[in-house]
């Protein structure tokens, strides 16, 4: 049961054990010349590559490990509407129009994922249906506000407020007082999604390289990206390594994203009776607390249960020991269930929880996209689209993101984690007082 967290080519996750797209891509060992070089083979990089290739650009993508090795192939697999948190706070920077644009993109982002899966026939267990869960009355008020604004904006999918009795139809847990059902969000197998999208990108002519970390970027009108055994000359660069980009390669963006650990366990396959008593309608769930629990069934009826976001930079000694009590608190009927997989990884968090999409101040032809703060499945796909739009000369939506200022965490990498840990403790205390 105790499986190592990080082991190349992939962490020992349920996703890696059930990967359907096993294609491998070569290491870069020569000098090549393309229109766009993308650094990072996760969802942002791969989807930007698809969008750019569809617009006629030649693209090379460099991945330090394997496609989907980072958060893209390890995450909770929940495909939830919306980009960022509390978008109203940015009104003074991007105006009412900018706020409305981001809210609209938060719906479009989910549609992009559905379209990709359909267009390229990607086998990734996509199932629609999601429910936000309230633990206390202040959460219910938050959900009602969400419901009202979605209804006012003409949200195209079924949404429904649920009281405790209504909730019993979709989840077998007494822990919650109510929730909001959203049929426009859902869940999927993220590693099969990103790996299937990589196959699609390759089919569109994108050159993908694994085991090819970018070790140096020489800026200029024709940037040069060096790897240990090769190099790429290009007109544009996209840095899409997120929590793994680090301060060394590009300090300007490295200092704006904080790597935070997130962890998941997967049970043995549940019996039909257990499924009926826990998640009878195969939806995905997340509660509204700061230290949230999120969970859904896998394609083979395992319960995937995640949470335990840590900001210390240290992984828990035993992920199962840390998460199992939470699972049993939500579903006491599963007490004693076997845990077959445990894993974790780093997600990228920015100070204001809005994805960071822009260009470097000293290099307008070097783009970046990062800091999805736990909502990367949809936001990465939208980032890929707006970056491709900007490179091809339509920058309106890109500019909405680029106008937002993002704080650099003070004190470099060593001080960042303790600072955020203190901040999150403060928010948890505030939440407890609500």
PLY file of the C-alpha trace (Angstrom):
ply
format ascii 1.0
element vertex 434
property float x
property float y
property float z
element edge 433
property int vertex1
property int vertex2
end_header
0.00 0.00 0.00
2.72 2.52 0.86
3.83 3.53 -2.63
6.56 6.05 -3.46
5.34 9.52 -4.41
7.60 10.38 -7.29
9.15 7.82 -9.52
9.89 8.27 -13.18
8.32 7.88 -15.64
5.21 8.57 -13.54
4.25 8.63 -9.91
2.72 5.34 -8.73
-0.83 6.57 -9.04
-4.06 4.87 -10.01
-3.86 6.94 -13.19
-0.41 5.64 -14.14
-1.55 2.07 -13.42
-4.51 2.48 -15.80
-2.83 4.60 -18.50
-4.20 3.84 -21.96
-1.87 6.01 -24.06
1.59 4.54 -23.65
3.31 6.41 -26.49
6.81 7.62 -25.67
8.48 10.59 -27.32
12.21 10.98 -28.10
14.78 13.07 -26.28
15.87 16.20 -28.16
19.42 15.55 -29.42
19.80 18.10 -32.24
19.24 21.74 -33.18
15.79 22.49 -34.56
14.02 25.64 -35.73
10.25 26.17 -35.23
7.74 29.01 -34.89
6.93 28.26 -31.24
8.80 26.37 -28.51
6.73 25.24 -25.53
8.42 24.34 -22.24
6.29 21.89 -20.25
4.38 18.79 -21.38
1.33 19.14 -19.16
-2.18 20.27 -20.03
-1.18 23.91 -20.70
1.70 22.99 -22.99
-0.06 20.22 -24.89
-3.25 22.22 -25.43
-1.36 25.33 -26.51
0.47 23.09 -28.99
-2.85 21.79 -30.39
-4.31 25.30 -30.68
-1.15 26.64 -32.39
-0.80 23.67 -34.76
-4.46 24.09 -35.77
-3.62 27.72 -36.64
-0.74 26.61 -38.88
2.29 27.18 -36.61
5.20 24.75 -36.35
5.63 23.76 -32.69
8.21 21.92 -30.58
7.31 20.90 -27.03
9.98 20.12 -24.41
9.09 18.02 -21.35
11.69 17.40 -18.63
10.18 14.03 -17.64
7.20 12.38 -19.36
4.04 13.92 -20.85
1.63 14.59 -17.98
4.27 13.83 -15.34
3.38 16.79 -13.10
0.02 17.97 -11.78
-1.63 17.36 -15.18
-1.38 13.60 -14.78
-1.83 13.37 -11.01
-4.66 15.77 -10.13
-8.09 15.08 -8.66
-9.67 14.70 -12.10
-12.53 17.11 -11.34
-13.58 19.23 -14.31
-15.31 22.19 -12.66
-16.67 25.35 -14.29
-15.01 28.67 -13.51
-11.56 30.24 -13.64
-10.03 31.80 -10.55
-11.67 32.58 -7.22
-13.63 35.73 -6.39
-13.23 37.35 -9.82
-15.05 40.52 -8.63
-11.87 41.52 -6.75
-10.19 42.31 -10.09
-12.83 44.80 -11.29
-10.55 47.78 -10.60
-7.82 46.23 -12.82
-9.81 44.75 -15.70
-13.21 46.46 -15.43
-16.67 44.93 -15.45
-16.14 43.73 -19.02
-12.97 41.86 -18.01
-14.74 40.17 -15.08
-17.60 39.11 -17.36
-15.09 37.82 -19.95
-13.32 35.61 -17.38
-16.64 34.27 -16.08
-17.66 33.42 -19.65
-14.27 31.77 -20.29
-14.83 29.65 -17.17
-17.79 28.04 -18.94
-16.08 27.85 -22.34
-13.06 26.14 -20.74
-15.12 23.07 -19.78
-16.57 22.99 -23.30
-13.04 22.97 -24.79
-12.26 19.80 -22.80
-15.48 18.13 -23.97
-14.75 19.17 -27.57
-11.17 17.80 -27.41
-12.37 14.47 -26.02
-15.01 14.26 -28.75
-12.91 15.47 -31.68
-9.94 13.21 -30.97
-11.94 10.34 -29.46
-9.93 10.39 -26.21
-10.68 7.53 -23.83
-10.54 9.27 -20.42
-13.70 8.26 -18.51
-15.37 11.67 -18.92
-18.64 11.82 -16.95
-20.67 15.01 -16.42
-22.33 15.84 -13.09
-20.85 17.62 -10.07
-22.01 18.87 -6.70
-20.62 21.56 -4.40
-21.20 20.62 -0.76
-22.03 22.86 2.21
-20.88 22.08 5.73
-22.58 25.10 7.37
-25.12 27.88 6.66
-22.48 30.36 5.41
-21.57 27.80 2.70
-25.24 27.54 1.68
-25.40 31.32 1.29
-22.26 31.21 -0.87
-23.80 28.49 -3.05
-27.07 30.40 -3.38
-25.12 33.47 -4.56
-23.28 31.24 -7.07
-26.55 29.74 -8.25
-28.14 33.17 -8.73
-25.20 34.57 -10.71
-25.02 31.45 -12.93
-28.77 31.64 -13.55
-28.56 35.39 -14.33
-25.69 34.83 -16.77
-27.67 32.26 -18.78
-25.55 29.24 -17.74
-26.44 26.61 -20.37
-26.48 23.54 -18.07
-28.82 22.28 -15.38
-28.10 23.67 -11.91
-30.10 22.96 -8.77
-29.92 23.90 -5.11
-30.25 20.87 -2.85
-31.26 20.75 0.79
-30.17 17.88 3.02
-33.02 15.65 1.82
-32.30 16.43 -1.84
-28.61 15.74 -1.32
-29.43 12.19 -0.20
-30.36 11.36 -3.81
-26.79 11.95 -5.03
-24.54 11.17 -2.04
-24.71 8.75 0.87
-23.21 11.00 3.54
-24.69 12.74 6.58
-21.81 15.21 6.77
-23.35 17.98 4.67
-26.35 20.27 5.10
-26.95 20.89 1.40
-25.32 21.62 -1.91
-25.56 22.82 -5.48
-25.79 20.37 -8.34
-24.15 21.37 -11.65
-24.53 19.17 -14.72
-22.06 21.38 -16.63
-19.10 20.11 -14.59
-17.84 16.56 -14.13
-14.84 14.27 -13.73
-12.33 12.31 -15.82
-9.01 10.41 -15.89
-6.51 13.31 -16.24
-3.46 11.32 -17.33
-5.41 9.66 -20.14
-6.75 13.09 -21.11
-3.34 14.78 -21.41
-1.68 11.72 -22.98
-4.54 11.41 -25.49
-4.20 15.11 -26.28
-0.45 14.61 -26.84
-1.24 11.92 -29.42
-3.61 14.43 -31.07
-0.89 17.13 -31.04
1.63 14.75 -32.63
-0.97 13.93 -35.29
-1.20 17.66 -36.06
2.57 17.82 -36.65
3.78 18.99 -33.21
7.26 17.68 -32.35
7.12 16.38 -28.76
10.27 15.63 -26.76
10.46 13.89 -23.38
13.43 13.73 -20.96
14.40 17.10 -22.45
14.45 19.79 -19.74
14.98 23.39 -20.77
18.19 24.39 -19.00
18.77 27.85 -20.48
16.80 30.47 -22.40
18.62 33.04 -24.49
16.24 35.94 -25.10
16.09 38.02 -28.28
14.09 38.38 -31.49
14.78 34.67 -32.11
14.95 33.06 -28.65
17.14 29.98 -28.17
16.15 27.27 -25.68
18.87 24.84 -24.69
18.37 21.30 -23.37
21.18 18.99 -22.18
21.65 17.51 -25.69
19.91 19.87 -28.10
18.47 23.30 -28.73
15.43 25.00 -30.25
15.46 28.31 -32.12
12.04 29.94 -32.44
10.04 33.15 -32.78
7.93 32.62 -29.65
8.31 30.72 -26.39
5.62 29.54 -23.97
6.74 28.67 -20.44
4.16 26.18 -19.18
6.00 24.30 -16.42
3.84 25.80 -13.65
4.90 24.62 -10.16
7.92 22.87 -11.68
9.40 25.82 -13.60
11.47 27.02 -10.64
13.39 30.24 -10.08
16.45 29.16 -12.01
15.03 29.03 -15.53
13.03 32.27 -15.26
12.98 34.07 -11.87
10.26 36.55 -12.91
7.58 33.85 -13.03
9.24 31.35 -10.67
8.71 33.80 -7.80
5.01 34.26 -8.53
3.92 30.66 -8.10
4.07 28.62 -4.95
4.28 24.83 -5.27
1.75 23.29 -2.86
1.33 19.57 -2.25
-1.99 17.85 -2.94
-2.73 14.19 -2.22
-5.13 11.43 -3.25
-5.96 7.86 -2.26
-7.83 5.28 -4.34
-9.79 2.43 -2.76
-10.17 -1.07 -4.10
-13.08 -1.35 -6.60
-16.35 -0.93 -4.69
-19.20 -3.44 -4.96
-22.43 -2.38 -6.66
-24.06 -2.19 -3.22
-21.27 0.07 -1.88
-21.58 2.33 -4.93
-25.35 2.65 -4.41
-24.78 3.61 -0.76
-22.04 6.19 -1.44
-22.24 7.83 -4.90
-25.32 6.39 -6.64
-25.28 8.79 -9.63
-21.54 8.78 -10.46
-21.07 12.49 -9.80
-18.01 14.28 -8.48
-18.00 16.32 -5.27
-16.04 18.93 -3.34
-16.89 20.74 -0.13
-16.46 24.46 0.46
-13.96 24.41 3.33
-10.44 25.84 2.90
-8.90 22.39 3.52
-11.40 20.79 1.18
-12.24 17.13 0.55
-12.99 16.18 -3.08
-13.91 12.78 -4.48
-15.59 10.74 -7.19
-15.68 7.22 -8.62
-13.12 6.02 -11.14
-14.06 4.21 -14.33
-13.74 0.89 -12.47
-15.72 2.04 -9.39
-12.89 2.88 -7.02
-13.45 5.88 -4.77
-10.76 8.47 -5.52
-10.56 10.71 -2.46
-8.32 13.78 -2.32
-7.48 16.77 -0.20
-4.88 17.56 2.42
-3.35 20.48 0.54
0.00 21.24 2.20
2.02 24.43 1.90
5.09 23.34 3.83
6.90 21.85 0.83
7.02 18.50 2.68
5.00 15.42 1.73
3.18 13.59 4.55
5.06 10.50 5.71
2.01 8.31 5.07
-0.64 9.69 2.71
-3.16 6.94 3.46
-2.87 7.47 7.23
-3.47 11.19 6.69
-6.43 10.91 4.26
-8.26 7.74 5.33
-9.82 9.33 8.48
-11.27 12.07 6.24
-12.72 9.47 3.86
-14.26 7.53 6.77
-15.71 10.73 8.25
-17.52 11.41 4.96
-18.45 7.76 4.28
-18.48 5.80 7.57
-20.10 2.90 5.65
-16.74 2.38 3.88
-14.78 1.87 7.11
-12.32 -0.97 6.57
-12.16 -0.58 2.77
-8.74 -1.38 1.29
-6.65 1.44 -0.18
-4.85 0.31 -3.33
-3.08 3.55 -4.35
-1.76 6.72 -2.74
0.04 9.57 -4.45
0.63 13.28 -4.49
2.20 16.08 -6.46
2.71 19.81 -6.68
0.07 22.25 -7.86
0.95 25.88 -8.57
-0.78 28.54 -6.47
-0.59 32.30 -6.97
-1.26 34.89 -4.28
-4.59 35.99 -5.77
-5.77 32.57 -7.08
-6.20 33.81 -10.69
-4.24 31.96 -13.39
-1.16 33.92 -14.43
-1.09 34.39 -18.20
1.18 37.01 -19.74
4.53 37.82 -21.33
7.89 38.53 -19.68
8.53 42.27 -19.15
11.95 42.03 -20.83
10.83 39.66 -23.63
7.39 40.25 -25.21
7.81 37.11 -27.37
8.11 34.86 -24.28
4.70 33.91 -22.90
3.82 32.14 -19.66
0.77 30.33 -18.28
0.70 29.01 -14.71
-0.80 29.11 -11.17
-4.16 27.40 -11.69
-4.62 26.99 -7.92
-6.28 23.57 -8.08
-8.62 24.29 -11.04
-6.20 23.37 -13.78
-8.22 20.84 -15.77
-10.37 23.49 -17.41
-8.21 26.63 -16.96
-5.22 25.06 -18.77
-7.34 24.48 -21.85
-8.52 28.08 -21.81
-4.94 29.29 -21.29
-3.85 27.31 -24.34
-6.54 28.98 -26.42
-5.86 32.57 -25.29
-2.07 32.19 -25.73
-2.59 30.82 -29.25
-5.00 33.66 -29.99
-2.41 36.22 -28.81
0.43 34.68 -30.85
-1.79 34.69 -33.93
-2.68 38.36 -33.44
-5.97 38.36 -31.51
-5.01 39.44 -28.01
-8.27 40.76 -26.49
-8.86 37.81 -24.17
-5.17 37.35 -23.45
-4.97 41.03 -22.43
-7.69 40.57 -19.79
-5.39 38.14 -17.95
-2.18 40.04 -18.75
-3.53 43.26 -17.14
-3.86 41.64 -13.70
-0.89 42.25 -11.42
0.55 39.23 -9.60
2.55 39.47 -6.42
6.01 37.92 -6.25
6.28 35.88 -3.06
8.98 37.52 -0.93
12.17 35.88 0.23
12.77 33.35 -2.52
11.79 29.66 -2.51
12.88 28.93 1.08
10.65 31.54 2.68
7.67 31.14 0.36
6.21 27.94 1.82
6.27 29.00 5.49
4.68 32.34 4.55
1.83 30.67 2.70
1.37 28.11 5.48
0.91 31.00 7.95
-1.54 32.69 5.57
-3.61 29.53 5.11
-3.76 28.98 8.87
-5.13 32.52 9.20
-7.84 31.78 6.61
-8.78 28.50 8.33
-9.21 30.39 11.64
-11.37 33.02 9.88
-13.45 30.25 8.29
-13.98 28.55 11.64
-15.36 31.82 13.05
-17.96 32.20 10.25
0 1
1 2
2 3
3 4
4 5
5 6
6 7
7 8
8 9
9 10
10 11
11 12
12 13
13 14
14 15
15 16
16 17
17 18
18 19
19 20
20 21
21 22
22 23
23 24
24 25
25 26
26 27
27 28
28 29
29 30
30 31
31 32
32 33
33 34
34 35
35 36
36 37
37 38
38 39
39 40
40 41
41 42
42 43
43 44
44 45
45 46
46 47
47 48
48 49
49 50
50 51
51 52
52 53
53 54
54 55
55 56
56 57
57 58
58 59
59 60
60 61
61 62
62 63
63 64
64 65
65 66
66 67
67 68
68 69
69 70
70 71
71 72
72 73
73 74
74 75
75 76
76 77
77 78
78 79
79 80
80 81
81 82
82 83
83 84
84 85
85 86
86 87
87 88
88 89
89 90
90 91
91 92
92 93
93 94
94 95
95 96
96 97
97 98
98 99
99 100
100 101
101 102
102 103
103 104
104 105
105 106
106 107
107 108
108 109
109 110
110 111
111 112
112 113
113 114
114 115
115 116
116 117
117 118
118 119
119 120
120 121
121 122
122 123
123 124
124 125
125 126
126 127
127 128
128 129
129 130
130 131
131 132
132 133
133 134
134 135
135 136
136 137
137 138
138 139
139 140
140 141
141 142
142 143
143 144
144 145
145 146
146 147
147 148
148 149
149 150
150 151
151 152
152 153
153 154
154 155
155 156
156 157
157 158
158 159
159 160
160 161
161 162
162 163
163 164
164 165
165 166
166 167
167 168
168 169
169 170
170 171
171 172
172 173
173 174
174 175
175 176
176 177
177 178
178 179
179 180
180 181
181 182
182 183
183 184
184 185
185 186
186 187
187 188
188 189
189 190
190 191
191 192
192 193
193 194
194 195
195 196
196 197
197 198
198 199
199 200
200 201
201 202
202 203
203 204
204 205
205 206
206 207
207 208
208 209
209 210
210 211
211 212
212 213
213 214
214 215
215 216
216 217
217 218
218 219
219 220
220 221
221 222
222 223
223 224
224 225
225 226
226 227
227 228
228 229
229 230
230 231
231 232
232 233
233 234
234 235
235 236
236 237
237 238
238 239
239 240
240 241
241 242
242 243
243 244
244 245
245 246
246 247
247 248
248 249
249 250
250 251
251 252
252 253
253 254
254 255
255 256
256 257
257 258
258 259
259 260
260 261
261 262
262 263
263 264
264 265
265 266
266 267
267 268
268 269
269 270
270 271
271 272
272 273
273 274
274 275
275 276
276 277
277 278
278 279
279 280
280 281
281 282
282 283
283 284
284 285
285 286
286 287
287 288
288 289
289 290
290 291
291 292
292 293
293 294
294 295
295 296
296 297
297 298
298 299
299 300
300 301
301 302
302 303
303 304
304 305
305 306
306 307
307 308
308 309
309 310
310 311
311 312
312 313
313 314
314 315
315 316
316 317
317 318
318 319
319 320
320 321
321 322
322 323
323 324
324 325
325 326
326 327
327 328
328 329
329 330
330 331
331 332
332 333
333 334
334 335
335 336
336 337
337 338
338 339
339 340
340 341
341 342
342 343
343 344
344 345
345 346
346 347
347 348
348 349
349 350
350 351
351 352
352 353
353 354
354 355
355 356
356 357
357 358
358 359
359 360
360 361
361 362
362 363
363 364
364 365
365 366
366 367
367 368
368 369
369 370
370 371
371 372
372 373
373 374
374 375
375 376
376 377
377 378
378 379
379 380
380 381
381 382
382 383
383 384
384 385
385 386
386 387
387 388
388 389
389 390
390 391
391 392
392 393
393 394
394 395
395 396
396 397
397 398
398 399
399 400
400 401
401 402
402 403
403 404
404 405
405 406
406 407
407 408
408 409
409 410
410 411
411 412
412 413
413 414
414 415
415 416
416 417
417 418
418 419
419 420
420 421
421 422
422 423
423 424
424 425
425 426
426 427
427 428
428 429
429 430
430 431
431 432
432 433
